[in-house]
Structure formats: C-alpha cells, structure tokens
Amino acid sequence: MRALPTFLFRGATTVALGLGLWLATTSAAHAQKAGRVRRMGEVLITAGYGPAQVKWSTLNEFMTSYGNVNQRELLRAPKFSTGTSASVGLTVAGCAHIGLILNRANAVAELKGGAKRHFGARQEVIPLGAEPRFWIGKRFFLGPTVAFTFGYTRAFTYYEYPDGTESWGRDRKLSGSYGTLGVASAFGFKTGMNFGPALVQIKGEYFHSTAKNAFQLSDHLPGTDADQLPRHYDQFLASGPLSFADKYSLNDDAVRSDMRTLRVVLEVGLRLNRAD
C-alpha cells in the first residue's frame, strides 16, 4: 500500500502526457484551419538541463537535528549542494504548456571513521501552464512562464559504512524513502532565439510548494522506526519508535512537502507547423 502514491503518479504522468499530446495536435490543427496570427498554430517540443538550488525547511530541520545529536562524531554537517534539473516540454498555440520536470539535490553528513549519512531530495512534477513568447524581430524572443504543477516529491536517507556498503534497512534508524503526491505553483522567465525550425532558450523558474501533507514512507517495511520522517531527530530518539509513530500519525511534527526549488536550464527545441 505504501507504493500506491508512486504508482498513481506514474499512471497520472502517462495519462496527462498522452492527453497533452492529443490536445497539442488538435489545437495546432484548429489554429491553422482558423488562420490565426503568425506562429499561433506552432507546436514546440523542448528538452532542457541545468543547475537547481533546493530549499526544504522541514527536511533541513531533520538534517540539522541529526548533526546536533551526532556532534561528537560529525566531521561535516549536511547541507544541500547545488542540484540538477532536467525537463521535457510541449507548447502549443504559442502559449499553452505541459511537460515533465525532474529536480534533484543531495546532502551528506561525514562522520569520523569514514562513515556517512546521505540525504536526498527529489521532485517529479507535471507543469500545466502558459509560456507565451513575445518576439523581438524575427529571431529573438522573451516571455514569462506560469504554471501549476502536480507530482511526487520525495526525500530519502541512508547510511554508508566506511567500506562503502549502503544500508537502507533497519540496522540504522529512519533509513528509507519518504514521499507524497502534491501540488505547487511555478513562475519564471525565459529568453532565446530561433534558427529556422530549431530554438534555443534559457529559462529560470521558481517552484513553491503549496502542499502541507507530511511525507509517508513509500517503501515501508513492518517493524521500521516510523511511517514518517521526524523534523527533530533528538525528540524521535527520546520518544521511542512506537510512541513516535502514534504521536506523529496526524503529521504534527513530521517532514512536510515544503520543498522549494530554483532552477536555471538551457533548453533546445524543435518548432513544428511553423507559420514563418
């Protein structure tokens, strides 16, 4: 049952992308038939990659408290490094946009003796929004991006022994993968230029989560510490696994899906059904 949210997201991704492709084809055909203004019947397919900066308040609380508890053994405190973002997108009628975006970032707590505690943040979202392009002459353009996103946000943590062995099991507390479905808003700006059927653009976007559901352990095994990841590791150790699972069943103090991401990507695109 814990894998159900991931299954639902993957199913929703397939349906949404299929629906988006059908809408793109239909919209482009109608736009061309209606004789709309230049580029309104265009279909743009893009793919992009670039750096991403993650800020996750409640997960940072967990990482900070983990470092405080293990202060005597801690060589380097965990902090998210610059992550990556990859995306594909489909824009129709010069504005309507759907796509798939994967944001990721990692952090590591280095301990004495060569052991490490790893932390990770992942976003897999489908944006539905608008990305109009305002042309400057025939080649250059700029414009805003606005979208609501639906998808799966996930945090994971595991222990690495000095010999490099990774432990995701019950020999180390709270190792596992925690995730939830949720929605977020996104806005940004892009600028670029076209080269006939090809297009290159730079896009900057900010994702702000509006969901407040605590994460549920997506790969939960019977007998593990808790279904949720605690914001305060010291309180978890003091309360014990059973009382924690009961106390936090209503998400009182668990890590929540308040992940915020700033990404800057370089995208290349292919323009179909061009009017120029």
Secondary structure, 3 states (H helix, E strand, C coil): CCCHHHHHHHHHHHHHHHHHHHHHHHHHHHHHHHCCCCCCCCEEEEEEEEEEEEEEHHHHHHHHHHHHHCCCCEEECCCCCCEEEEEEEEEECCCEEEEEEEEEEEEEEEEHHHCEEEEEEEEEEEEEEECCCEEECCCEEEEEEEEEEEEEEEEEEEEECCCCCEECCCCCCCCEEEEEEEEEEEEEEEEEEEECCEEEEEEEEEEEECCCCECEECCCCCCCCCCCCECCHHHHHHHCHHHHHHHHHHCCCECECCEEEEEEEEEEEEEECCCC
